[in-house]
């Protein structure tokens, strides 16, 4: 059965909300770190999201792939930029990155169709 990154993203938002209620200090600290790291600076938000997508593939994190592909698209990344990001992740991650890289491409296709 194919993964739905729309569903993964929806589920993760619910899981994150529940975790924030259970552990607000930790989740709020993580969200503050995310906000601080993902600001426009010498490296654009688009490029930061592309970097995060590559790391998500190498880390084999479905929720991370869904979130960062969506954020990269929102920040203006093109399909080709995401494919080349997948290429670099495969280079750095080997065989397991092929599996998650192909799944990241499925996320690009699904989430760019919105």
Residue pairs with C-beta under 8 A, 6 or more apart in sequence:
2 106
3 62
3 103
3 106
3 107
4 110
5 62
5 65
5 66
5 69
5 70
5 106
5 107
5 110
5 111
6 66
6 110
6 111
6 114
8 62
8 63
8 66
9 63
9 66
9 67
9 70
9 111
12 63
12 66
12 67
16 27
19 27
20 27
20 28
20 31
37 48
38 45
38 48
38 49
38 71
39 45
43 51
44 75
45 71
45 75
46 72
46 75
46 76
46 77
46 81
49 68
49 71
49 72
49 75
49 77
50 72
50 77
50 81
50 82
50 85
51 85
52 64
52 68
52 71
52 72
53 65
53 68
53 69
53 72
53 82
53 85
53 86
53 89
53 104
54 85
54 86
54 88
54 89
54 92
55 64
55 89
56 64
56 65
56 67
56 68
56 100
56 104
57 65
57 86
57 89
57 90
57 93
57 97
57 100
57 101
57 104
58 89
58 92
58 93
58 97
58 100
60 96
60 99
60 100
62 103
65 100
65 103
65 104
65 107
66 107
66 111
69 82
69 104
69 107
69 108
69 111
70 107
70 111
72 81
72 82
72 85
73 82
73 108
73 111
73 112
77 85
79 108
79 112
82 104
82 105
82 108
83 105
83 108
86 101
86 104
86 105
87 101
89 97
89 100
89 101
89 104
90 97
90 98
90 101
91 97
93 100
93 101
